[in-house]
Structure formats: C-alpha cells, structure tokens
C-alpha cells in the first residue's frame, strides 16, 4: 500500500495535480540518490525526522559527538543497534 501511495504522490506532484507535499516516511529508506521525489520543487523530503523536537535533536547531536570521541579514542560506542559496539581497528 505504501509504495502505491508514494507512486501516486510522486506522479501527482510531477504533473501539477498536487501543489505541495511534505514526506518523511518511505517504503524503502533511505531513498536512493536518483529517487524522483528528491528532484521535485514542490516536495519536501526529510530523513524520517519530522517528529523530532529541539531537545531531541540536541540529545542526538550530543550522542553523535560522544560516539565520535569514543571512536577516536578506541572505546566502545554507545546506543548501537546492530550489536557491534567495538570500533574497527585501523
């Protein structure tokens, strides 16, 4: 169902039957570089982050900076979802 809706929104935006669209969730993420939705002037596509509040974005930025420091220092990373907590050796 989601793929059909995405195709319909894209087609309508391309042919002027949709004034504007803001899209945040897609059937396949991340969108491929050549995805037509990324080239439409009347479509705003975000990387599944529209719901974030300022405090949430600040926390994510702080966690990212902390993981960069840990990676630099060869420490275990935090908040890993793929199970690999150790940075690869260079």
N, CA, C and O atoms as a Tinker XYZ file with bonds, in Angstrom:
   360  protein
     1  N      0.818000   -1.191000    0.000000    73     2
     2  CA     0.000000    0.000000    0.000000    64     1     3
     3  C      0.864000    1.257000    0.000000    63     2     4     5
     4  O      0.599000    2.189000   -0.760000    81     3
     5  N      1.899000    1.292000    0.850000    73     3     6
     6  CA     2.750000    2.480000    0.959000    64     5     7
     7  C      3.428000    2.808000   -0.363000    63     6     8     9
     8  O      3.540000    3.977000   -0.732000    81     7
     9  N      3.882000    1.778000   -1.080000    73     7    10
    10  CA     4.548000    2.005000   -2.367000    64     9    11
    11  C      3.584000    2.635000   -3.358000    63    10    12    13
    12  O      3.965000    3.550000   -4.089000    81    11
    13  N      2.350000    2.168000   -3.398000    73    11    14
    14  CA     1.349000    2.739000   -4.314000    64    13    15
    15  C      1.064000    4.197000   -3.967000    63    14    16    17
    16  O      0.915000    5.032000   -4.859000    81    15
    17  N      0.988000    4.505000   -2.669000    73    15    18
    18  CA     0.750000    5.886000   -2.253000    64    17    19
    19  C      1.930000    6.765000   -2.648000    63    18    20    21
    20  O      1.733000    7.877000   -3.139000    81    19
    21  N      3.142000    6.288000   -2.441000    73    19    22
    22  CA     4.330000    7.049000   -2.840000    64    21    23
    23  C      4.318000    7.323000   -4.339000    63    22    24    25
    24  O      4.592000    8.441000   -4.776000    81    23
    25  N      4.000000    6.304000   -5.119000    73    23    26
    26  CA     3.963000    6.462000   -6.577000    64    25    27
    27  C      2.883000    7.467000   -6.981000    63    26    28    29
    28  O      3.100000    8.280000   -7.880000    81    27
    29  N      1.723000    7.416000   -6.323000    73    27    30
    30  CA     0.636000    8.337000   -6.640000    64    29    31
    31  C      1.032000    9.771000   -6.293000    63    30    32    33
    32  O      0.821000   10.682000   -7.093000    81    31
    33  N      1.602000    9.974000   -5.110000    73    31    34
    34  CA     2.013000   11.318000   -4.701000    64    33    35
    35  C      3.068000   11.857000   -5.664000    63    34    36    37
    36  O      2.990000   13.013000   -6.081000    81    35
    37  N      4.036000   11.047000   -6.014000    73    35    38
    38  CA     5.087000   11.473000   -6.944000    64    37    39
    39  C      4.498000   11.855000   -8.293000    63    38    40    41
    40  O      4.818000   12.914000   -8.832000    81    39
    41  N      3.649000   11.009000   -8.835000    73    39    42
    42  CA     3.037000   11.284000  -10.148000    64    41    43
    43  C      2.213000   12.570000  -10.111000    63    42    44    45
    44  O      2.300000   13.390000  -11.025000    81    43
    45  N      1.426000   12.747000   -9.070000    73    43    46
    46  CA     0.595000   13.959000   -8.981000    64    45    47
    47  C      1.456000   15.205000   -8.814000    63    46    48    49
    48  O      1.150000   16.249000   -9.390000    81    47
    49  N      2.527000   15.107000   -8.035000    73    47    50
    50  CA     3.421000   16.258000   -7.865000    64    49    51
    51  C      4.131000   16.581000   -9.176000    63    50    52    53
    52  O      4.302000   17.751000   -9.520000    81    51
    53  N      4.543000   15.553000   -9.904000    73    51    54
    54  CA     5.245000   15.757000  -11.178000    64    53    55
    55  C      4.357000   16.415000  -12.222000    63    54    56    57
    56  O      4.841000   17.190000  -13.048000    81    55
    57  N      3.058000   16.114000  -12.194000    73    55    58
    58  CA     2.141000   16.598000  -13.229000    64    57    59
    59  C      1.300000   17.775000  -12.776000    63    58    60    61
    60  O      0.316000   18.120000  -13.430000    81    59
    61  N      1.675000   18.404000  -11.657000    73    59    62
    62  CA     0.976000   19.599000  -11.215000    64    61    63
    63  C     -0.389000   19.366000  -10.599000    63    62    64    65
    64  O     -1.147000   20.318000  -10.415000    81    63
    65  N     -0.718000   18.141000  -10.280000    73    63    66
    66  CA    -2.017000   17.854000   -9.661000    64    65    67
    67  C     -1.930000   17.856000   -8.141000    63    66    68    69
    68  O     -2.916000   17.574000   -7.459000    81    67
    69  N     -0.761000   18.171000   -7.612000    73    67    70
    70  CA    -0.524000   18.277000   -6.180000    64    69    71
    71  C      0.345000   19.514000   -5.977000    63    70    72    73
    72  O      1.470000   19.579000   -6.473000    81    71
    73  N     -0.175000   20.479000   -5.256000    73    71    74
    74  CA     0.548000   21.739000   -5.082000    64    73    75
    75  C      1.849000   21.541000   -4.328000    63    74    76    77
    76  O      2.892000   22.055000   -4.732000    81    75
    77  N      1.790000   20.793000   -3.226000    73    75    78
    78  CA     2.985000   20.568000   -2.414000    64    77    79
    79  C      2.783000   19.334000   -1.550000    63    78    80    81
    80  O      1.656000   18.939000   -1.253000    81    79
    81  N      3.895000   18.734000   -1.156000    73    79    82
    82  CA     3.850000   17.572000   -0.260000    64    81    83
    83  C      5.080000   17.589000    0.634000    63    82    84    85
    84  O      6.183000   17.919000    0.198000    81    83
    85  N      4.871000   17.228000    1.888000    73    83    86
    86  CA     5.965000   17.032000    2.823000    64    85    87
    87  C      6.003000   15.556000    3.176000    63    86    88    89
    88  O      5.053000   15.034000    3.758000    81    87
    89  N      7.091000   14.876000    2.830000    73    87    90
    90  CA     7.190000   13.433000    3.021000    64    89    91
    91  C      8.316000   13.103000    3.989000    63    90    92    93
    92  O      9.421000   13.635000    3.883000    81    91
    93  N      8.019000   12.218000    4.935000    73    91    94
    94  CA     9.003000   11.877000    5.966000    64    93    95
    95  C      9.237000   10.380000    6.084000    63    94    96    97
    96  O     10.298000    9.971000    6.556000    81    95
    97  N      8.298000    9.558000    5.678000    73    95    98
    98  CA     8.403000    8.105000    5.805000    64    97    99
    99  C      8.212000    7.483000    4.424000    63    98   100   101
   100  O      7.287000    7.836000    3.693000    81    99
   101  N      9.092000    6.560000    4.084000    73    99   102
   102  CA     9.047000    5.929000    2.771000    64   101   103
   103  C      9.073000    4.412000    2.920000    63   102   104   105
   104  O      9.552000    3.893000    3.928000    81   103
   105  N      8.565000    3.709000    1.930000    73   103   106
   106  CA     8.539000    2.248000    1.971000    64   105   107
   107  C      9.948000    1.679000    2.054000    63   106   108   109
   108  O     10.177000    0.677000    2.732000    81   107
   109  N     10.895000    2.316000    1.366000    73   107   110
   110  CA    12.304000    1.908000    1.409000    64   109   111
   111  C     13.125000    3.112000    1.841000    63   110   112   113
   112  O     13.091000    4.164000    1.204000    81   111
   113  N     13.854000    2.945000    2.918000    73   111   114
   114  CA    14.707000    4.021000    3.418000    64   113   115
   115  C     16.120000    3.506000    3.590000    63   114   116   117
   116  O     16.312000    2.344000    3.948000    81   115
   117  N     17.112000    4.346000    3.343000    73   115   118
   118  CA    16.990000    5.704000    2.839000    64   117   119
   119  C     16.645000    5.707000    1.356000    63   118   120   121
   120  O     16.825000    4.710000    0.656000    81   119
   121  N     16.151000    6.837000    0.900000    73   119   122
   122  CA    15.837000    6.975000   -0.524000    64   121   123
   123  C     17.119000    6.904000   -1.346000    63   122   124   125
   124  O     18.162000    7.411000   -0.934000    81   123
   125  N     17.028000    6.282000   -2.491000    73   123   126
   126  CA    18.175000    6.217000   -3.399000    64   125   127
   127  C     18.479000    7.617000   -3.933000    63   126   128   129
   128  O     17.578000    8.449000   -4.040000    81   127
   129  N     19.718000    7.877000   -4.262000    73   127   130
   130  CA    20.150000    9.184000   -4.737000    64   129   131
   131  C     19.328000    9.662000   -5.932000    63   130   132   133
   132  O     19.014000   10.849000   -6.016000    81   131
   133  N     18.979000    8.787000   -6.842000    73   131   134
   134  CA    18.242000    9.177000   -8.042000    64   133   135
   135  C     16.738000    9.174000   -7.886000    63   134   136   137
   136  O     16.031000    9.315000   -8.884000    81   135
   137  N     16.218000    9.019000   -6.685000    73   135   138
   138  CA    14.777000    8.957000   -6.480000    64   137   139
   139  C     14.130000   10.256000   -6.952000    63   138   140   141
   140  O     14.576000   11.337000   -6.568000    81   139
   141  N     13.074000   10.167000   -7.789000    73   139   142
   142  CA    12.460000   11.372000   -8.351000    64   141   143
   143  C     11.877000   12.315000   -7.295000    63   142   144   145
   144  O     11.762000   13.515000   -7.544000    81   143
   145  N     11.516000   11.804000   -6.143000    73   143   146
   146  CA    10.966000   12.675000   -5.098000    64   145   147
   147  C     11.979000   13.713000   -4.630000    63   146   148   149
   148  O     11.598000   14.785000   -4.161000    81   147
   149  N     13.256000   13.401000   -4.755000    73   147   150
   150  CA    14.295000   14.321000   -4.304000    64   149   151
   151  C     14.541000   15.460000   -5.289000    63   150   152   153
   152  O     15.246000   16.416000   -4.966000    81   151
   153  N     13.971000   15.367000   -6.474000    73   151   154
   154  CA    14.205000   16.372000   -7.516000    64   153   155
   155  C     13.008000   17.277000   -7.759000    63   154   156   157
   156  O     13.064000   18.158000   -8.618000    81   155
   157  N     11.932000   17.075000   -7.018000    73   155   158
   158  CA    10.716000   17.860000   -7.245000    64   157   159
   159  C     10.718000   19.119000   -6.390000    63   158   160   161
   160  O     10.925000   19.056000   -5.178000    81   159
   161  N     10.486000   20.261000   -7.028000    73   159   162
   162  CA    10.473000   21.533000   -6.310000    64   161   163
   163  C      9.302000   21.640000   -5.331000    63   162   164   165
   164  O      9.380000   22.387000   -4.356000    81   163
   165  N      8.229000   20.906000   -5.580000    73   163   166
   166  CA     7.040000   21.002000   -4.738000    64   165   167
   167  C      6.950000   19.875000   -3.705000    63   166   168   169
   168  O      5.895000   19.664000   -3.107000    81   167
   169  N      8.046000   19.157000   -3.497000    73   167   170
   170  CA     8.086000   18.091000   -2.490000    64   169   171
   171  C      9.262000   18.336000   -1.541000    63   170   172   173
   172  O     10.402000   18.518000   -1.968000    81   171
   173  N      8.953000   18.335000   -0.257000    73   171   174
   174  CA     9.991000   18.411000    0.776000    64   173   175
   175  C     10.118000   17.024000    1.388000    63   174   176   177
   176  O      9.170000   16.519000    1.989000    81   175
   177  N     11.280000   16.410000    1.238000    73   175   178
   178  CA    11.520000   15.069000    1.779000    64   177   179
   179  C     12.516000   15.180000    2.927000    63   178   180   181
   180  O     13.593000   15.758000    2.779000    81   179
   181  N     12.142000   14.617000    4.072000    73   179   182
   182  CA    13.033000   14.628000    5.233000    64   181   183
   183  C     13.408000   13.197000    5.587000    63   182   184   185
   184  O     12.669000   12.268000    5.261000    81   183
   185  N     14.537000   13.003000    6.244000    73   183   186
   186  CA    15.019000   11.650000    6.558000    64   185   187
   187  C     14.386000   11.060000    7.822000    63   186   188   189
   188  O     15.092000   10.704000    8.766000    81   187
   189  N     13.068000   10.958000    7.835000    73   187   190
   190  CA    12.329000   10.306000    8.930000    64   189   191
   191  C     12.611000   10.981000   10.267000    63   190   192   193
   192  O     12.827000   10.307000   11.274000    81   191
   193  N     12.610000   12.321000   10.276000    73   191   194
   194  CA    12.923000   13.060000   11.496000    64   193   195
   195  C     11.938000   14.185000   11.810000    63   194   196   197
   196  O     12.207000   14.994000   12.698000    81   195
   197  N     10.826000   14.258000   11.121000    73   195   198
   198  CA     9.903000   15.374000   11.316000    64   197   199
   199  C      9.398000   15.474000   12.752000    63   198   200   201
   200  O      9.142000   16.576000   13.239000    81   199
   201  N      9.254000   14.367000   13.422000    73   199   202
   202  CA     8.693000   14.383000   14.777000    64   201   203
   203  C      9.671000   14.884000   15.826000    63   202   204   205
   204  O      9.262000   15.150000   16.956000    81   203
   205  N     10.952000   15.023000   15.491000    73   203   206
   206  CA    11.946000   15.430000   16.482000    64   205   207
   207  C     11.654000   16.827000   17.019000    63   206   208   209
   208  O     11.299000   17.734000   16.267000    81   207
   209  N     11.809000   16.982000   18.314000    73   207   210
   210  CA    11.737000   18.296000   18.940000    64   209   211
   211  C     13.166000   18.815000   19.087000    63   210   212   213
   212  O     14.125000   18.070000   18.884000    81   211
   213  N     13.305000   20.075000   19.436000    73   211   214
   214  CA    14.626000   20.682000   19.584000    64   213   215
   215  C     15.451000   19.908000   20.604000    63   214   216   217
   216  O     16.627000   19.631000   20.364000    81   215
   217  N     14.853000   19.556000   21.735000    73   215   218
   218  CA    15.582000   18.814000   22.767000    64   217   219
   219  C     16.051000   17.459000   22.258000    63   218   220   221
   220  O     17.149000   17.012000   22.591000    81   219
   221  N     15.227000   16.808000   21.456000    73   219   222
   222  CA    15.592000   15.508000   20.894000    64   221   223
   223  C     16.777000   15.664000   19.945000    63   222   224   225
   224  O     17.725000   14.882000   20.003000    81   223
   225  N     16.729000   16.656000   19.084000    73   223   226
   226  CA    17.827000   16.887000   18.150000    64   225   227
   227  C     19.123000   17.202000   18.908000    63   226   228   229
   228  O     20.197000   16.737000   18.528000    81   227
   229  N     19.016000   17.984000   19.967000    73   227   230
   230  CA    20.191000   18.318000   20.772000    64   229   231
   231  C     20.783000   17.050000   21.396000    63   230   232   233
   232  O     21.999000   16.857000   21.388000    81   231
   233  N     19.907000   16.180000   21.942000    73   231   234
   234  CA    20.376000   14.937000   22.551000    64   233   235
   235  C     21.048000   14.055000   21.511000    63   234   236   237
   236  O     22.104000   13.484000   21.782000    81   235
   237  N     20.453000   13.928000   20.313000    73   235   238
   238  CA    21.048000   13.110000   19.253000    64   237   239
   239  C     22.400000   13.663000   18.829000    63   238   240   241
   240  O     23.340000   12.902000   18.601000    81   239
   241  N     22.503000   14.980000   18.722000    73   239   242
   242  CA    23.777000   15.590000   18.350000    64   241   243
   243  C     24.831000   15.308000   19.415000    63   242   244   245
   244  O     25.964000   14.949000   19.094000    81   243
   245  N     24.456000   15.472000   20.679000    73   243   246
   246  CA    25.402000   15.196000   21.762000    64   245   247
   247  C     25.843000   13.739000   21.761000    63   246   248   249
   248  O     27.021000   13.453000   21.977000    81   247
   249  N     24.914000   12.808000   21.520000    73   247   250
   250  CA    25.269000   11.383000   21.469000    64   249   251
   251  C     26.179000   11.089000   20.287000    63   250   252   253
   252  O     27.091000   10.269000   20.394000    81   251
   253  N     25.941000   11.746000   19.171000    73   251   254
   254  CA    26.779000   11.544000   17.995000    64   253   255
   255  C     28.194000   12.047000   18.246000    63   254   256   257
   256  O     29.168000   11.375000   17.905000    81   255
   257  N     28.303000   13.222000   18.839000    73   255   258
   258  CA    29.629000   13.768000   19.161000    64   257   259
   259  C     30.347000   12.850000   20.146000    63   258   260   261
   260  O     31.543000   12.599000   20.002000    81   259
   261  N     29.620000   12.348000   21.150000    73   259   262
   262  CA    30.225000   11.437000   22.112000    64   261   263
   263  C     30.730000   10.172000   21.423000    63   262   264   265
   264  O     31.828000    9.707000   21.726000    81   263
   265  N     29.953000    9.611000   20.505000    73   263   266
   266  CA    30.399000    8.414000   19.787000    64   265   267
   267  C     31.600000    8.714000   18.897000    63   266   268   269
   268  O     32.466000    7.856000   18.726000    81   267
   269  N     31.666000    9.900000   18.336000    73   267   270
   270  CA    32.849000   10.278000   17.541000    64   269   271
   271  C     34.085000   10.315000   18.423000    63   270   272   273
   272  O     35.150000    9.846000   18.023000    81   271
   273  N     33.951000   10.867000   19.616000    73   271   274
   274  CA    35.075000   10.892000   20.561000    64   273   275
   275  C     35.481000    9.468000   20.936000    63   274   276   277
   276  O     36.668000    9.144000   20.969000    81   275
   277  N     34.490000    8.620000   21.218000    73   275   278
   278  CA    34.772000    7.232000   21.595000    64   277   279
   279  C     35.466000    6.495000   20.448000    63   278   280   281
   280  O     36.407000    5.734000   20.670000    81   279
   281  N     34.996000    6.725000   19.225000    73   279   282
   282  CA    35.604000    6.094000   18.064000    64   281   283
   283  C     37.063000    6.525000   17.935000    63   282   284   285
   284  O     37.951000    5.702000   17.714000    81   283
   285  N     37.289000    7.814000   18.076000    73   283   286
   286  CA    38.648000    8.357000   18.016000    64   285   287
   287  C     39.561000    7.732000   19.078000    63   286   288   289
   288  O     40.733000    7.455000   18.824000    81   287
   289  N     38.993000    7.516000   20.280000    73   287   290
   290  CA    39.783000    7.015000   21.406000    64   289   291
   291  C     39.785000    5.490000   21.517000    63   290   292   293
   292  O     40.360000    4.943000   22.458000    81   291
   293  N     39.148000    4.797000   20.566000    73   291   294
   294  CA    39.132000    3.337000   20.580000    64   293   295
   295  C     38.256000    2.728000   21.660000    63   294   296   297
   296  O     38.455000    1.574000   22.039000    81   295
   297  N     37.290000    3.486000   22.161000    73   295   298
   298  CA    36.386000    3.000000   23.205000    64   297   299
   299  C     35.129000    2.386000   22.589000    63   298   300   301
   300  O     34.818000    2.603000   21.419000    81   299
   301  N     34.410000    1.604000   23.423000    73   299   302
   302  CA    33.123000    1.063000   22.981000    64   301   303
   303  C     32.174000    2.214000   22.654000    63   302   304   305
   304  O     32.161000    3.236000   23.340000    81   303
   305  N     31.389000    2.036000   21.608000    73   303   306
   306  CA    30.389000    3.029000   21.234000    64   305   307
   307  C     29.120000    2.799000   22.053000    63   306   308   309
   308  O     28.901000    1.703000   22.568000    81   307
   309  N     28.291000    3.824000   22.172000    73   307   310
   310  CA    27.039000    3.720000   22.917000    64   309   311
   311  C     25.844000    3.803000   21.971000    63   310   312   313
   312  O     25.937000    4.365000   20.880000    81   311
   313  N     24.724000    3.236000   22.407000    73   311   314
   314  CA    23.458000    3.281000   21.658000    64   313   315
   315  C     23.566000    2.623000   20.277000    63   314   316   317
   316  O     23.039000    3.147000   19.295000    81   315
   317  N     24.239000    1.491000   20.207000    73   315   318
   318  CA    24.408000    0.761000   18.955000    64   317   319
   319  C     23.216000   -0.169000   18.760000    63   318   320   321
   320  O     22.811000   -0.864000   19.692000    81   319
   321  N     22.660000   -0.186000   17.565000    73   319   322
   322  CA    21.517000   -1.054000   17.298000    64   321   323
   323  C     21.888000   -2.302000   16.510000    63   322   324   325
   324  O     21.076000   -3.221000   16.412000    81   323
   325  N     23.085000   -2.363000   15.949000    73   323   326
   326  CA    23.456000   -3.522000   15.139000    64   325   327
   327  C     24.310000   -4.530000   15.899000    63   326   328   329
   328  O     24.762000   -5.512000   15.311000    81   327
   329  N     24.542000   -4.310000   17.191000    73   327   330
   330  CA    25.253000   -5.269000   18.006000    64   329   331
   331  C     26.760000   -5.134000   18.008000    63   330   332   333
   332  O     27.412000   -5.793000   18.818000    81   331
   333  N     27.345000   -4.332000   17.165000    73   331   334
   334  CA    28.794000   -4.172000   17.094000    64   333   335
   335  C     29.194000   -2.922000   17.880000    63   334   336   337
   336  O     29.117000   -1.808000   17.363000    81   335
   337  N     29.619000   -3.111000   19.123000    73   335   338
   338  CA    29.942000   -1.986000   19.991000    64   337   339
   339  C     31.394000   -1.548000   19.877000    63   338   340   341
   340  O     31.754000   -0.464000   20.335000    81   339
   341  N     32.219000   -2.372000   19.278000    73   339   342
   342  CA    33.645000   -2.063000   19.159000    64   341   343
   343  C     33.952000   -1.423000   17.822000    63   342   344   345
   344  O     33.516000   -1.928000   16.788000    81   343
   345  N     34.699000   -0.315000   17.816000    73   343   346
   346  CA    35.112000    0.270000   16.539000    64   345   347
   347  C     36.119000   -0.643000   15.845000    63   346   348   349
   348  O     36.887000   -1.347000   16.501000    81   347
   349  N     36.110000   -0.625000   14.537000    73   347   350
   350  CA    37.076000   -1.426000   13.770000    64   349   351
   351  C     38.470000   -0.839000   13.948000    63   350   352   353
   352  O     38.644000    0.376000   14.041000    81   351
   353  N     39.462000   -1.731000   13.994000    73   351   354
   354  CA    40.843000   -1.262000   14.094000    64   353   355
   355  C     41.297000   -0.729000   12.748000    63   354   356   357
   356  O     40.911000   -1.240000   11.696000    81   355
   357  N     42.109000    0.286000   12.797000    73   355   358
   358  CA    42.607000    0.880000   11.554000    64   357   359
   359  C     43.836000    0.180000   11.081000    63   358   360
   360  O     44.396000    0.545000   10.047000    81   359
